[in-house]
Amino acid sequence: MGIAYQPWHLGWLAWFALLPLLDVWFTGNAKENFINSYLFGLTLNIIAVYWIGFNSGASVGVVFFSLIAAVIYLALFWGAVGLIIGSIENRLSPRIILTPFLVVSMEWLRSFGPLGFPWINLALTQSEYIFLTQISEITGPYGVSFWIISINTLVYLGLKKENMFKEAMLVAIVLLAGLSIAGWGRIKSIKPTNKTIRIAIVQPNVDPNSKWEQKDRIIPLMDSLHQVAVNLDPDIVLFPETAVPAYLRLNTRVREMFQSRVDKTGIPLLTGTIDRKIEDGKRYYYNSAMWLSPNNDYEMYSKVHLVPFAEYDLLPMLFHPLRWINLNIDRGNFRSGNEYKVFEWDGVNFSNLICYESSLPKIVRRFVFKGAEILMIEANDGWLGNTAGPYQHFELARLRAIENRVPVLRSANTGISGVIRADGTIQKKVSIGNQAVFIEQINVGGITGSFFSRYGNVFATFCFVISFALIMLSW
């Protein structure tokens, strides 16, 4: 199942790759199910998120510990599903009915708390098949996961019960075809609007490991790339996460390099930056974005969901791996922002997501709920090199576009940068390891927003309630 995730382009495997696991769930007892499901979870996560162990910004010991801890923790959720299914009466029907609802509930619960990690929801395996993922504008990613489990279950039932083979396979084919046709129809119904905006995106391709040590080279580089972007005559210029190795709010000299060009041309700039504040006698850092607009004006947005153990110490008394991170700042003192910021320019509302935030559906939808017509993502996947991580991160942006029915623009330090339409199709994409400055015209307005962006995880909550009820009735 792990190879159904990017970058191997094998998402079609997800529709039957769970058959061995289902056989375990539907025939085993609680103990057997937990052990085998946990082993499945370990294998899946090692294959799918092995890139956690390739973070070049930390020591070998830290990244190895991070990978092992992550796969051990994430596998527990699969183990819990197996345990629950194995605990109900050993009949096929109750277990089959429960399974899709329970897996969705597991994925939803896995998104909560500081260790929330919805990155590897089953929906990610289908990001390339946009006909199949259009349902997520109503259900979020969990609707896609529900159908993956349901189709697997139907195929299993057809193989297990010979007298039901034709019926089960026919239902599975009809469901897949219906989902595809409905998705195709939904895509065709989304018409381009007359309201457009031109945005220049910069991918500087700078090694994040040496950015701060080489700031005397990087700052002029970003200044020159800014000029290249401005020469394209866009409405807005977008830089990646921490694009300029300086505290732009505090360093007026460096900020003025960019602000003066903004004032002269009238073209605003959205750039990632580190911010620093002193509170109660202590220094705190913020992973932020700065919106530089004409007339020497700026606004700030600070990342609302930080990455535990990378941007702050979740258990400071037990761990302090952050001192090994090569960023010239004490990352353990990072603080999260508390505002879902919506910027406005020339009648267009947009919001900015910083890196990992784009993997969190419940975070992303709040910006659209507040009025964002475009989502811009600043990322720095350079820490992960040419692993599966950057490819998966880009595909997550496609899911967010569909879920919220807004265009998504992505500026990544070393890639993958690009533009994604509200239906999930890729308008422009720049591969890893290339320096690029490009401009794209974006259609905005129209059907901005969706059921999911307005009401959130109604479907996941429904699945959780059904799971709870079925478990109570079966025990």
C-alpha positions, 0 to 999 in steps of 0.5 A: 500500500505504501507505494500507492503514494507519490512519487511512484504514480501507482495510486490505482493500487489503493483500490485493492491493496488492502485485501490482505489486511481486510482478510486479517480484520474479517477473520481474526480475533482482537489480538491477532488483528492488533498485531497484524494491523500494527505491522501493516501500519509500520510497513505502510508508514516506513514506505510512505514517509521514509523521507522524515529520516532524510532531513538534512537540517538535523543530525543523523541521530535526530532524524533517525529518532524522528522517523522511528518515533513517527512510524511507531506512533502512526502505526498505532492508529491502524493497530487500534482499527484492527483491535476494534474490528477483532473485538466485535462478534466474529461474523462477516456482516458487522465487520464489513459494515463497520470498516469504512466508517471506522477507518475514516474515524481513525484518519480523522482522530489522527489529525487532532492535537500537536501530533496530528498528521493527516498527511498520509490519509488514503485520499493522497493516493488518488491526488492524480485522479482528479475525477475521483477526488471531486467529492472532497469539496463536500466530504473533505479527504475523508470521503475519498478514503471512505470509497477506497475502503468500500471498494476494497471491501466489495472486492474482498467480498466478491473473492471470498463469497463465490456466489457473490462475485459478479454482484460485488464486482458489478457494484464496485465497478458501478460505484467507481464509474459513478464517482468518476462520471460525477467528478468529470461532470463537476469539473466541466461545470466549473467555468472560468470567470472574468476576474483574473490576477497575474502572479509571479512566483519565485523558486530560488533553489537555495540550499537551506542548510547554508542559507543563513551562513551565506546571507551575504550572497543569498540576500542579493540573489533574492533582490535580483530575482525580485527584479526579474519577477517585477519585470514580468509585470505581475499584480503580485510577487510570491516568494517561498518560506523564509526566502530572505535570511533576515528578520525583515520586520526588524532589519529595516535596511534589508526590508527597504531593498524590497520595499523600495522596489514595491513602492516604485513599481506598485507591485506588492510582495508576499515573502516568508520571513523569520520574526522575533519578539521579546516577551517577558524577557525572553526571545520568541521566534515566529515562522512568518510571512510579510506582505509588502505593499506600496506606500511603505506598508506591510502586514504580517502573518505568523504560522498557526500550526507549528511542527512539533520537535522541529519548530518547538519542543513538545516535551522540553523536559525530555527532548531538545533536538532543536539545538542540532538544527542548523538555522542559527536560531533557537528553534525551540522558542518558536511560537505559533500565531493566532490569526487566520489572516486574509490579505486583500489586493486590487479587490482579491482576497487571499491567504498564505499558508506556511509549509506544513500547514497546507497538509492540514485540511481543517486549518486550510478551510478556515482561511477560505471560510474567512473569505480567501479566494486564493490560497498561496503556499510558501514552502521549504522542502529543501530539507528533504532533498529529492525524496518522496516528501516534496512530491507528496507535499505538492499533491496535498496542495491539489487536494486542498484546491479541490476541497475548498474550490479555490486556486492554490499557488505554491512557491517552494524554495527548491521545488516543487512550485506551481499553480493549481486550479480550483478543480485540482488540475495543474496549470503550471509546475516547476520541478525540484532543483531548478531556479525559476521565476514565472508568471501565471494568470489566475481566475478568481471568484466564481464558486469560491468556497465549498461545503467543506470550507463552510461546514468542515468535517461533517462527513468525518463526524458522521462516520465517527458517530456511525462507528460508535453506534455500530460498535455499541450494537455489536458488542 
